[in-house]
Amino acid sequence: MKILALSFSPRQDGNTELLLGEVLRGAGLQGAETELCRIAEKSIHPCDGCISCWIEGECHFKDDMREVYGKMLDADGIIFGTPVYFYNMTAQGKAVIDRTIAPSPSGRTLANKVGGIVVVGGSLGLIDAVKDLYFYMIVRQMLPANFVAAYASGKGDVQKLEKCIKAAGELGKQVVRIAEKKFTYPEDVQANHIGFGTHTW
């Protein structure tokens, strides 16, 4: 059982990563192998919308997203963690999400992986970040677990929030327990994961 935490924070050991650490600790108590991946330490080019990945089968950028995507595909559960910048997730987080539109070279997808969310903000934007990350998980046919959202401004402030720290640990345990159930979407649903809209061809 592998649980991966993706930190979209540019600040190492900030509030987001403190909570992600608690999530991974909880997952570890359930016997899972855990890993924290700091996206700010990676070189990930923003998607340029060329759609070559749909034609060639993989993204034309040869950067660290290949490594990150591989970690995501190998994990049984993924925790997305972000601070709130300008009322939503960080640019680092959006870059990762946008780049996963490319099919993986192995043909694997994120379907049936369990997803959890950690969001930290100083004011407005918490619910917007949580909502967008949940919508992403639904579109990718992931299995949504719970979320932890905290108001915190100063570095380390979440450590004063005892119930929040406890909730983060419980989230880690929950992700493992859901993953152990091995729920799966029907194959025909997995193959048709693009929703309908009036823009859809």
PyMOL CGO cylinders between C-alpha atoms (Angstrom):
from pymol import cmd
from pymol.cgo import CYLINDER

trace = [
    CYLINDER, 0.00, 0.00, 0.00, 1.56, 3.29, -1.13, 0.3, 1, 1, 1, 1, 1, 1,
    CYLINDER, 1.56, 3.29, -1.13, 0.26, 6.70, -0.06, 0.3, 1, 1, 1, 1, 1, 1,
    CYLINDER, 0.26, 6.70, -0.06, 1.69, 9.76, -1.80, 0.3, 1, 1, 1, 1, 1, 1,
    CYLINDER, 1.69, 9.76, -1.80, 1.33, 13.32, -0.54, 0.3, 1, 1, 1, 1, 1, 1,
    CYLINDER, 1.33, 13.32, -0.54, 1.80, 16.04, -3.14, 0.3, 1, 1, 1, 1, 1, 1,
    CYLINDER, 1.80, 16.04, -3.14, 2.76, 19.36, -1.58, 0.3, 1, 1, 1, 1, 1, 1,
    CYLINDER, 2.76, 19.36, -1.58, 1.82, 22.27, -3.83, 0.3, 1, 1, 1, 1, 1, 1,
    CYLINDER, 1.82, 22.27, -3.83, 3.32, 24.74, -1.37, 0.3, 1, 1, 1, 1, 1, 1,
    CYLINDER, 3.32, 24.74, -1.37, 6.44, 26.70, -2.32, 0.3, 1, 1, 1, 1, 1, 1,
    CYLINDER, 6.44, 26.70, -2.32, 7.29, 26.93, 1.40, 0.3, 1, 1, 1, 1, 1, 1,
    CYLINDER, 7.29, 26.93, 1.40, 9.10, 23.93, 2.85, 0.3, 1, 1, 1, 1, 1, 1,
    CYLINDER, 9.10, 23.93, 2.85, 7.85, 22.86, 6.28, 0.3, 1, 1, 1, 1, 1, 1,
    CYLINDER, 7.85, 22.86, 6.28, 5.01, 25.40, 6.22, 0.3, 1, 1, 1, 1, 1, 1,
    CYLINDER, 5.01, 25.40, 6.22, 1.48, 24.78, 7.46, 0.3, 1, 1, 1, 1, 1, 1,
    CYLINDER, 1.48, 24.78, 7.46, 0.46, 22.73, 4.43, 0.3, 1, 1, 1, 1, 1, 1,
    CYLINDER, 0.46, 22.73, 4.43, 3.41, 20.37, 4.81, 0.3, 1, 1, 1, 1, 1, 1,
    CYLINDER, 3.41, 20.37, 4.81, 2.92, 20.10, 8.56, 0.3, 1, 1, 1, 1, 1, 1,
    CYLINDER, 2.92, 20.10, 8.56, -0.61, 18.82, 7.96, 0.3, 1, 1, 1, 1, 1, 1,
    CYLINDER, -0.61, 18.82, 7.96, 0.51, 16.55, 5.13, 0.3, 1, 1, 1, 1, 1, 1,
    CYLINDER, 0.51, 16.55, 5.13, 3.06, 15.11, 7.54, 0.3, 1, 1, 1, 1, 1, 1,
    CYLINDER, 3.06, 15.11, 7.54, 0.26, 14.29, 9.97, 0.3, 1, 1, 1, 1, 1, 1,
    CYLINDER, 0.26, 14.29, 9.97, -1.75, 12.67, 7.18, 0.3, 1, 1, 1, 1, 1, 1,
    CYLINDER, -1.75, 12.67, 7.18, 1.20, 10.49, 6.22, 0.3, 1, 1, 1, 1, 1, 1,
    CYLINDER, 1.20, 10.49, 6.22, 1.84, 9.63, 9.86, 0.3, 1, 1, 1, 1, 1, 1,
    CYLINDER, 1.84, 9.63, 9.86, -1.75, 8.40, 10.15, 0.3, 1, 1, 1, 1, 1, 1,
    CYLINDER, -1.75, 8.40, 10.15, -1.38, 6.38, 6.95, 0.3, 1, 1, 1, 1, 1, 1,
    CYLINDER, -1.38, 6.38, 6.95, 1.85, 4.91, 8.27, 0.3, 1, 1, 1, 1, 1, 1,
    CYLINDER, 1.85, 4.91, 8.27, 0.08, 3.77, 11.42, 0.3, 1, 1, 1, 1, 1, 1,
    CYLINDER, 0.08, 3.77, 11.42, -2.19, 1.73, 9.13, 0.3, 1, 1, 1, 1, 1, 1,
    CYLINDER, -2.19, 1.73, 9.13, 0.86, 0.01, 7.67, 0.3, 1, 1, 1, 1, 1, 1,
    CYLINDER, 0.86, 0.01, 7.67, 1.16, 2.06, 4.47, 0.3, 1, 1, 1, 1, 1, 1,
    CYLINDER, 1.16, 2.06, 4.47, 4.39, 3.06, 2.75, 0.3, 1, 1, 1, 1, 1, 1,
    CYLINDER, 4.39, 3.06, 2.75, 4.35, 6.86, 2.56, 0.3, 1, 1, 1, 1, 1, 1,
    CYLINDER, 4.35, 6.86, 2.56, 6.09, 9.59, 0.57, 0.3, 1, 1, 1, 1, 1, 1,
    CYLINDER, 6.09, 9.59, 0.57, 5.99, 13.39, 0.51, 0.3, 1, 1, 1, 1, 1, 1,
    CYLINDER, 5.99, 13.39, 0.51, 6.71, 14.95, -2.88, 0.3, 1, 1, 1, 1, 1, 1,
    CYLINDER, 6.71, 14.95, -2.88, 7.46, 18.69, -2.92, 0.3, 1, 1, 1, 1, 1, 1,
    CYLINDER, 7.46, 18.69, -2.92, 6.34, 20.02, -6.29, 0.3, 1, 1, 1, 1, 1, 1,
    CYLINDER, 6.34, 20.02, -6.29, 8.18, 23.33, -5.78, 0.3, 1, 1, 1, 1, 1, 1,
    CYLINDER, 8.18, 23.33, -5.78, 11.45, 21.39, -5.96, 0.3, 1, 1, 1, 1, 1, 1,
    CYLINDER, 11.45, 21.39, -5.96, 10.54, 20.01, -9.39, 0.3, 1, 1, 1, 1, 1, 1,
    CYLINDER, 10.54, 20.01, -9.39, 10.86, 21.58, -12.82, 0.3, 1, 1, 1, 1, 1, 1,
    CYLINDER, 10.86, 21.58, -12.82, 7.37, 21.33, -14.29, 0.3, 1, 1, 1, 1, 1, 1,
    CYLINDER, 7.37, 21.33, -14.29, 6.43, 23.34, -17.35, 0.3, 1, 1, 1, 1, 1, 1,
    CYLINDER, 6.43, 23.34, -17.35, 2.84, 24.60, -17.54, 0.3, 1, 1, 1, 1, 1, 1,
    CYLINDER, 2.84, 24.60, -17.54, 0.65, 22.86, -20.12, 0.3, 1, 1, 1, 1, 1, 1,
    CYLINDER, 0.65, 22.86, -20.12, 0.75, 24.81, -23.39, 0.3, 1, 1, 1, 1, 1, 1,
    CYLINDER, 0.75, 24.81, -23.39, -2.50, 23.36, -24.75, 0.3, 1, 1, 1, 1, 1, 1,
    CYLINDER, -2.50, 23.36, -24.75, -0.86, 21.92, -27.86, 0.3, 1, 1, 1, 1, 1, 1,
    CYLINDER, -0.86, 21.92, -27.86, -2.88, 18.65, -27.58, 0.3, 1, 1, 1, 1, 1, 1,
    CYLINDER, -2.88, 18.65, -27.58, 0.13, 16.74, -28.96, 0.3, 1, 1, 1, 1, 1, 1,
    CYLINDER, 0.13, 16.74, -28.96, -0.24, 14.32, -26.03, 0.3, 1, 1, 1, 1, 1, 1,
    CYLINDER, -0.24, 14.32, -26.03, -3.59, 13.15, -27.42, 0.3, 1, 1, 1, 1, 1, 1,
    CYLINDER, -3.59, 13.15, -27.42, -1.98, 12.57, -30.82, 0.3, 1, 1, 1, 1, 1, 1,
    CYLINDER, -1.98, 12.57, -30.82, 1.43, 11.21, -29.84, 0.3, 1, 1, 1, 1, 1, 1,
    CYLINDER, 1.43, 11.21, -29.84, 0.37, 9.48, -26.62, 0.3, 1, 1, 1, 1, 1, 1,
    CYLINDER, 0.37, 9.48, -26.62, 2.58, 11.50, -24.28, 0.3, 1, 1, 1, 1, 1, 1,
    CYLINDER, 2.58, 11.50, -24.28, 3.47, 15.08, -23.41, 0.3, 1, 1, 1, 1, 1, 1,
    CYLINDER, 3.47, 15.08, -23.41, 6.22, 16.69, -25.47, 0.3, 1, 1, 1, 1, 1, 1,
    CYLINDER, 6.22, 16.69, -25.47, 7.79, 18.33, -22.40, 0.3, 1, 1, 1, 1, 1, 1,
    CYLINDER, 7.79, 18.33, -22.40, 10.68, 16.26, -21.01, 0.3, 1, 1, 1, 1, 1, 1,
    CYLINDER, 10.68, 16.26, -21.01, 10.66, 17.57, -17.47, 0.3, 1, 1, 1, 1, 1, 1,
    CYLINDER, 10.66, 17.57, -17.47, 10.05, 16.40, -13.88, 0.3, 1, 1, 1, 1, 1, 1,
    CYLINDER, 10.05, 16.40, -13.88, 6.33, 15.86, -14.48, 0.3, 1, 1, 1, 1, 1, 1,
    CYLINDER, 6.33, 15.86, -14.48, 7.19, 12.42, -15.84, 0.3, 1, 1, 1, 1, 1, 1,
    CYLINDER, 7.19, 12.42, -15.84, 8.64, 11.46, -12.46, 0.3, 1, 1, 1, 1, 1, 1,
    CYLINDER, 8.64, 11.46, -12.46, 5.73, 12.99, -10.55, 0.3, 1, 1, 1, 1, 1, 1,
    CYLINDER, 5.73, 12.99, -10.55, 3.12, 11.38, -12.80, 0.3, 1, 1, 1, 1, 1, 1,
    CYLINDER, 3.12, 11.38, -12.80, 4.86, 8.04, -12.31, 0.3, 1, 1, 1, 1, 1, 1,
    CYLINDER, 4.86, 8.04, -12.31, 4.65, 8.44, -8.53, 0.3, 1, 1, 1, 1, 1, 1,
    CYLINDER, 4.65, 8.44, -8.53, 0.94, 9.26, -8.83, 0.3, 1, 1, 1, 1, 1, 1,
    CYLINDER, 0.94, 9.26, -8.83, 0.29, 6.20, -10.98, 0.3, 1, 1, 1, 1, 1, 1,
    CYLINDER, 0.29, 6.20, -10.98, 2.21, 3.93, -8.58, 0.3, 1, 1, 1, 1, 1, 1,
    CYLINDER, 2.21, 3.93, -8.58, 0.34, 5.16, -5.50, 0.3, 1, 1, 1, 1, 1, 1,
    CYLINDER, 0.34, 5.16, -5.50, -2.80, 3.60, -4.07, 0.3, 1, 1, 1, 1, 1, 1,
    CYLINDER, -2.80, 3.60, -4.07, -3.79, 6.89, -2.47, 0.3, 1, 1, 1, 1, 1, 1,
    CYLINDER, -3.79, 6.89, -2.47, -2.86, 10.51, -3.20, 0.3, 1, 1, 1, 1, 1, 1,
    CYLINDER, -2.86, 10.51, -3.20, -3.17, 13.44, -0.81, 0.3, 1, 1, 1, 1, 1, 1,
    CYLINDER, -3.17, 13.44, -0.81, -3.28, 16.82, -2.54, 0.3, 1, 1, 1, 1, 1, 1,
    CYLINDER, -3.28, 16.82, -2.54, -2.05, 19.61, -0.27, 0.3, 1, 1, 1, 1, 1, 1,
    CYLINDER, -2.05, 19.61, -0.27, -2.05, 23.30, -1.09, 0.3, 1, 1, 1, 1, 1, 1,
    CYLINDER, -2.05, 23.30, -1.09, -2.02, 26.70, 0.57, 0.3, 1, 1, 1, 1, 1, 1,
    CYLINDER, -2.02, 26.70, 0.57, -4.45, 29.27, -0.81, 0.3, 1, 1, 1, 1, 1, 1,
    CYLINDER, -4.45, 29.27, -0.81, -2.90, 31.91, -3.06, 0.3, 1, 1, 1, 1, 1, 1,
    CYLINDER, -2.90, 31.91, -3.06, -5.26, 34.45, -4.59, 0.3, 1, 1, 1, 1, 1, 1,
    CYLINDER, -5.26, 34.45, -4.59, -8.33, 32.50, -3.45, 0.3, 1, 1, 1, 1, 1, 1,
    CYLINDER, -8.33, 32.50, -3.45, -7.41, 29.09, -4.84, 0.3, 1, 1, 1, 1, 1, 1,
    CYLINDER, -7.41, 29.09, -4.84, -4.66, 26.47, -5.11, 0.3, 1, 1, 1, 1, 1, 1,
    CYLINDER, -4.66, 26.47, -5.11, -1.12, 27.51, -6.01, 0.3, 1, 1, 1, 1, 1, 1,
    CYLINDER, -1.12, 27.51, -6.01, 0.30, 27.70, -9.52, 0.3, 1, 1, 1, 1, 1, 1,
    CYLINDER, 0.30, 27.70, -9.52, 2.44, 24.65, -8.71, 0.3, 1, 1, 1, 1, 1, 1,
    CYLINDER, 2.44, 24.65, -8.71, -0.70, 22.64, -8.05, 0.3, 1, 1, 1, 1, 1, 1,
    CYLINDER, -0.70, 22.64, -8.05, -2.52, 23.80, -11.15, 0.3, 1, 1, 1, 1, 1, 1,
    CYLINDER, -2.52, 23.80, -11.15, 0.50, 22.94, -13.30, 0.3, 1, 1, 1, 1, 1, 1,
    CYLINDER, 0.50, 22.94, -13.30, 0.46, 19.35, -12.04, 0.3, 1, 1, 1, 1, 1, 1,
    CYLINDER, 0.46, 19.35, -12.04, -3.27, 18.98, -12.54, 0.3, 1, 1, 1, 1, 1, 1,
    CYLINDER, -3.27, 18.98, -12.54, -3.16, 20.41, -16.06, 0.3, 1, 1, 1, 1, 1, 1,
    CYLINDER, -3.16, 20.41, -16.06, -0.28, 18.18, -17.09, 0.3, 1, 1, 1, 1, 1, 1,
    CYLINDER, -0.28, 18.18, -17.09, -2.08, 14.98, -16.05, 0.3, 1, 1, 1, 1, 1, 1,
    CYLINDER, -2.08, 14.98, -16.05, -4.37, 15.47, -19.05, 0.3, 1, 1, 1, 1, 1, 1,
    CYLINDER, -4.37, 15.47, -19.05, -1.62, 13.69, -20.99, 0.3, 1, 1, 1, 1, 1, 1,
    CYLINDER, -1.62, 13.69, -20.99, -2.05, 9.92, -21.17, 0.3, 1, 1, 1, 1, 1, 1,
    CYLINDER, -2.05, 9.92, -21.17, 0.67, 7.97, -19.40, 0.3, 1, 1, 1, 1, 1, 1,
    CYLINDER, 0.67, 7.97, -19.40, 3.10, 6.04, -21.60, 0.3, 1, 1, 1, 1, 1, 1,
    CYLINDER, 3.10, 6.04, -21.60, 2.07, 2.85, -19.77, 0.3, 1, 1, 1, 1, 1, 1,
    CYLINDER, 2.07, 2.85, -19.77, -1.63, 3.42, -20.44, 0.3, 1, 1, 1, 1, 1, 1,
    CYLINDER, -1.63, 3.42, -20.44, -2.39, 3.51, -16.72, 0.3, 1, 1, 1, 1, 1, 1,
    CYLINDER, -2.39, 3.51, -16.72, -4.73, 6.13, -15.27, 0.3, 1, 1, 1, 1, 1, 1,
    CYLINDER, -4.73, 6.13, -15.27, -5.59, 7.62, -11.89, 0.3, 1, 1, 1, 1, 1, 1,
    CYLINDER, -5.59, 7.62, -11.89, -8.91, 5.74, -11.83, 0.3, 1, 1, 1, 1, 1, 1,
    CYLINDER, -8.91, 5.74, -11.83, -9.71, 3.89, -8.59, 0.3, 1, 1, 1, 1, 1, 1,
    CYLINDER, -9.71, 3.89, -8.59, -6.99, 5.61, -6.57, 0.3, 1, 1, 1, 1, 1, 1,
    CYLINDER, -6.99, 5.61, -6.57, -8.15, 7.16, -3.31, 0.3, 1, 1, 1, 1, 1, 1,
    CYLINDER, -8.15, 7.16, -3.31, -7.76, 10.93, -3.00, 0.3, 1, 1, 1, 1, 1, 1,
    CYLINDER, -7.76, 10.93, -3.00, -7.62, 13.18, 0.05, 0.3, 1, 1, 1, 1, 1, 1,
    CYLINDER, -7.62, 13.18, 0.05, -7.24, 16.94, 0.35, 0.3, 1, 1, 1, 1, 1, 1,
    CYLINDER, -7.24, 16.94, 0.35, -5.41, 19.33, 2.67, 0.3, 1, 1, 1, 1, 1, 1,
    CYLINDER, -5.41, 19.33, 2.67, -5.93, 23.08, 2.20, 0.3, 1, 1, 1, 1, 1, 1,
    CYLINDER, -5.93, 23.08, 2.20, -4.60, 25.92, 4.34, 0.3, 1, 1, 1, 1, 1, 1,
    CYLINDER, -4.60, 25.92, 4.34, -5.53, 29.58, 3.92, 0.3, 1, 1, 1, 1, 1, 1,
    CYLINDER, -5.53, 29.58, 3.92, -5.40, 32.84, 5.78, 0.3, 1, 1, 1, 1, 1, 1,
    CYLINDER, -5.40, 32.84, 5.78, -8.78, 34.11, 4.63, 0.3, 1, 1, 1, 1, 1, 1,
    CYLINDER, -8.78, 34.11, 4.63, -11.05, 33.48, 1.64, 0.3, 1, 1, 1, 1, 1, 1,
    CYLINDER, -11.05, 33.48, 1.64, -10.52, 30.68, -0.87, 0.3, 1, 1, 1, 1, 1, 1,
    CYLINDER, -10.52, 30.68, -0.87, -10.49, 27.52, 1.22, 0.3, 1, 1, 1, 1, 1, 1,
    CYLINDER, -10.49, 27.52, 1.22, -13.72, 26.13, -0.18, 0.3, 1, 1, 1, 1, 1, 1,
    CYLINDER, -13.72, 26.13, -0.18, -12.77, 27.03, -3.75, 0.3, 1, 1, 1, 1, 1, 1,
    CYLINDER, -12.77, 27.03, -3.75, -9.53, 25.06, -3.53, 0.3, 1, 1, 1, 1, 1, 1,
    CYLINDER, -9.53, 25.06, -3.53, -11.27, 22.10, -1.89, 0.3, 1, 1, 1, 1, 1, 1,
    CYLINDER, -11.27, 22.10, -1.89, -14.06, 22.17, -4.51, 0.3, 1, 1, 1, 1, 1, 1,
    CYLINDER, -14.06, 22.17, -4.51, -11.68, 22.29, -7.47, 0.3, 1, 1, 1, 1, 1, 1,
    CYLINDER, -11.68, 22.29, -7.47, -9.53, 19.45, -6.14, 0.3, 1, 1, 1, 1, 1, 1,
    CYLINDER, -9.53, 19.45, -6.14, -12.61, 17.30, -5.51, 0.3, 1, 1, 1, 1, 1, 1,
    CYLINDER, -12.61, 17.30, -5.51, -13.89, 18.01, -9.02, 0.3, 1, 1, 1, 1, 1, 1,
    CYLINDER, -13.89, 18.01, -9.02, -10.51, 16.98, -10.39, 0.3, 1, 1, 1, 1, 1, 1,
    CYLINDER, -10.51, 16.98, -10.39, -10.66, 13.69, -8.50, 0.3, 1, 1, 1, 1, 1, 1,
    CYLINDER, -10.66, 13.69, -8.50, -14.19, 12.97, -9.74, 0.3, 1, 1, 1, 1, 1, 1,
    CYLINDER, -14.19, 12.97, -9.74, -13.22, 13.61, -13.37, 0.3, 1, 1, 1, 1, 1, 1,
    CYLINDER, -13.22, 13.61, -13.37, -10.22, 11.31, -13.01, 0.3, 1, 1, 1, 1, 1, 1,
    CYLINDER, -10.22, 11.31, -13.01, -12.45, 8.54, -11.52, 0.3, 1, 1, 1, 1, 1, 1,
    CYLINDER, -12.45, 8.54, -11.52, -10.59, 8.67, -8.22, 0.3, 1, 1, 1, 1, 1, 1,
    CYLINDER, -10.59, 8.67, -8.22, -12.34, 7.68, -4.99, 0.3, 1, 1, 1, 1, 1, 1,
    CYLINDER, -12.34, 7.68, -4.99, -12.69, 10.78, -2.81, 0.3, 1, 1, 1, 1, 1, 1,
    CYLINDER, -12.69, 10.78, -2.81, -11.87, 10.51, 0.87, 0.3, 1, 1, 1, 1, 1, 1,
    CYLINDER, -11.87, 10.51, 0.87, -12.26, 13.36, 3.36, 0.3, 1, 1, 1, 1, 1, 1,
    CYLINDER, -12.26, 13.36, 3.36, -10.56, 16.76, 3.46, 0.3, 1, 1, 1, 1, 1, 1,
    CYLINDER, -10.56, 16.76, 3.46, -8.88, 18.94, 6.06, 0.3, 1, 1, 1, 1, 1, 1,
    CYLINDER, -8.88, 18.94, 6.06, -9.18, 22.71, 5.66, 0.3, 1, 1, 1, 1, 1, 1,
    CYLINDER, -9.18, 22.71, 5.66, -7.54, 25.11, 8.10, 0.3, 1, 1, 1, 1, 1, 1,
    CYLINDER, -7.54, 25.11, 8.10, -7.27, 28.84, 8.60, 0.3, 1, 1, 1, 1, 1, 1,
    CYLINDER, -7.27, 28.84, 8.60, -3.67, 29.70, 9.44, 0.3, 1, 1, 1, 1, 1, 1,
    CYLINDER, -3.67, 29.70, 9.44, -1.45, 32.64, 8.50, 0.3, 1, 1, 1, 1, 1, 1,
    CYLINDER, -1.45, 32.64, 8.50, 1.87, 32.40, 10.32, 0.3, 1, 1, 1, 1, 1, 1,
    CYLINDER, 1.87, 32.40, 10.32, 4.27, 29.57, 9.66, 0.3, 1, 1, 1, 1, 1, 1,
    CYLINDER, 4.27, 29.57, 9.66, 3.54, 26.73, 12.06, 0.3, 1, 1, 1, 1, 1, 1,
    CYLINDER, 3.54, 26.73, 12.06, 0.18, 28.13, 13.21, 0.3, 1, 1, 1, 1, 1, 1,
    CYLINDER, 0.18, 28.13, 13.21, -1.64, 24.87, 12.43, 0.3, 1, 1, 1, 1, 1, 1,
    CYLINDER, -1.64, 24.87, 12.43, 0.28, 23.22, 15.26, 0.3, 1, 1, 1, 1, 1, 1,
    CYLINDER, 0.28, 23.22, 15.26, -1.93, 25.19, 17.65, 0.3, 1, 1, 1, 1, 1, 1,
    CYLINDER, -1.93, 25.19, 17.65, -5.06, 23.61, 16.16, 0.3, 1, 1, 1, 1, 1, 1,
    CYLINDER, -5.06, 23.61, 16.16, -5.32, 20.33, 18.06, 0.3, 1, 1, 1, 1, 1, 1,
    CYLINDER, -5.32, 20.33, 18.06, -8.54, 19.14, 16.39, 0.3, 1, 1, 1, 1, 1, 1,
    CYLINDER, -8.54, 19.14, 16.39, -7.10, 19.96, 12.97, 0.3, 1, 1, 1, 1, 1, 1,
    CYLINDER, -7.10, 19.96, 12.97, -3.93, 17.96, 13.65, 0.3, 1, 1, 1, 1, 1, 1,
    CYLINDER, -3.93, 17.96, 13.65, -6.03, 15.03, 14.81, 0.3, 1, 1, 1, 1, 1, 1,
    CYLINDER, -6.03, 15.03, 14.81, -8.27, 15.27, 11.72, 0.3, 1, 1, 1, 1, 1, 1,
    CYLINDER, -8.27, 15.27, 11.72, -5.21, 15.16, 9.46, 0.3, 1, 1, 1, 1, 1, 1,
    CYLINDER, -5.21, 15.16, 9.46, -4.04, 11.94, 11.10, 0.3, 1, 1, 1, 1, 1, 1,
    CYLINDER, -4.04, 11.94, 11.10, -7.51, 10.45, 10.74, 0.3, 1, 1, 1, 1, 1, 1,
    CYLINDER, -7.51, 10.45, 10.74, -7.54, 11.40, 7.06, 0.3, 1, 1, 1, 1, 1, 1,
    CYLINDER, -7.54, 11.40, 7.06, -4.39, 9.37, 6.51, 0.3, 1, 1, 1, 1, 1, 1,
    CYLINDER, -4.39, 9.37, 6.51, -5.94, 6.34, 8.18, 0.3, 1, 1, 1, 1, 1, 1,
    CYLINDER, -5.94, 6.34, 8.18, -9.15, 6.77, 6.19, 0.3, 1, 1, 1, 1, 1, 1,
    CYLINDER, -9.15, 6.77, 6.19, -7.37, 6.88, 2.83, 0.3, 1, 1, 1, 1, 1, 1,
    CYLINDER, -7.37, 6.88, 2.83, -5.64, 3.57, 3.60, 0.3, 1, 1, 1, 1, 1, 1,
    CYLINDER, -5.64, 3.57, 3.60, -8.84, 1.92, 4.80, 0.3, 1, 1, 1, 1, 1, 1,
    CYLINDER, -8.84, 1.92, 4.80, -10.74, 2.98, 1.67, 0.3, 1, 1, 1, 1, 1, 1,
    CYLINDER, -10.74, 2.98, 1.67, -7.90, 1.84, -0.59, 0.3, 1, 1, 1, 1, 1, 1,
    CYLINDER, -7.90, 1.84, -0.59, -7.92, -1.55, 1.11, 0.3, 1, 1, 1, 1, 1, 1,
    CYLINDER, -7.92, -1.55, 1.11, -11.53, -2.05, -0.02, 0.3, 1, 1, 1, 1, 1, 1,
    CYLINDER, -11.53, -2.05, -0.02, -10.33, -2.01, -3.65, 0.3, 1, 1, 1, 1, 1, 1,
    CYLINDER, -10.33, -2.01, -3.65, -13.45, -0.36, -5.05, 0.3, 1, 1, 1, 1, 1, 1,
    CYLINDER, -13.45, -0.36, -5.05, -13.30, 0.05, -8.82, 0.3, 1, 1, 1, 1, 1, 1,
    CYLINDER, -13.30, 0.05, -8.82, -15.24, 1.94, -11.47, 0.3, 1, 1, 1, 1, 1, 1,
    CYLINDER, -15.24, 1.94, -11.47, -16.64, -0.23, -14.29, 0.3, 1, 1, 1, 1, 1, 1,
    CYLINDER, -16.64, -0.23, -14.29, -14.18, -0.37, -17.19, 0.3, 1, 1, 1, 1, 1, 1,
    CYLINDER, -14.18, -0.37, -17.19, -16.59, 1.33, -19.61, 0.3, 1, 1, 1, 1, 1, 1,
    CYLINDER, -16.59, 1.33, -19.61, -16.89, 4.27, -17.20, 0.3, 1, 1, 1, 1, 1, 1,
    CYLINDER, -16.89, 4.27, -17.20, -13.12, 4.53, -16.87, 0.3, 1, 1, 1, 1, 1, 1,
    CYLINDER, -13.12, 4.53, -16.87, -12.80, 4.66, -20.64, 0.3, 1, 1, 1, 1, 1, 1,
    CYLINDER, -12.80, 4.66, -20.64, -15.28, 7.54, -20.92, 0.3, 1, 1, 1, 1, 1, 1,
    CYLINDER, -15.28, 7.54, -20.92, -14.16, 10.07, -18.33, 0.3, 1, 1, 1, 1, 1, 1,
    CYLINDER, -14.16, 10.07, -18.33, -14.84, 13.28, -20.26, 0.3, 1, 1, 1, 1, 1, 1,
    CYLINDER, -14.84, 13.28, -20.26, -18.06, 14.94, -19.12, 0.3, 1, 1, 1, 1, 1, 1,
    CYLINDER, -18.06, 14.94, -19.12, -20.54, 16.41, -21.57, 0.3, 1, 1, 1, 1, 1, 1,
    CYLINDER, -20.54, 16.41, -21.57, -20.80, 20.14, -22.12, 0.3, 1, 1, 1, 1, 1, 1,
    CYLINDER, -20.80, 20.14, -22.12, -22.06, 22.27, -24.97, 0.3, 1, 1, 1, 1, 1, 1,
    CYLINDER, -22.06, 22.27, -24.97, -18.42, 22.78, -25.96, 0.3, 1, 1, 1, 1, 1, 1,
    CYLINDER, -18.42, 22.78, -25.96, -17.86, 19.02, -26.33, 0.3, 1, 1, 1, 1, 1, 1,
    CYLINDER, -17.86, 19.02, -26.33, -17.39, 17.73, -29.85, 0.3, 1, 1, 1, 1, 1, 1,
]
cmd.load_cgo(trace, "trace")
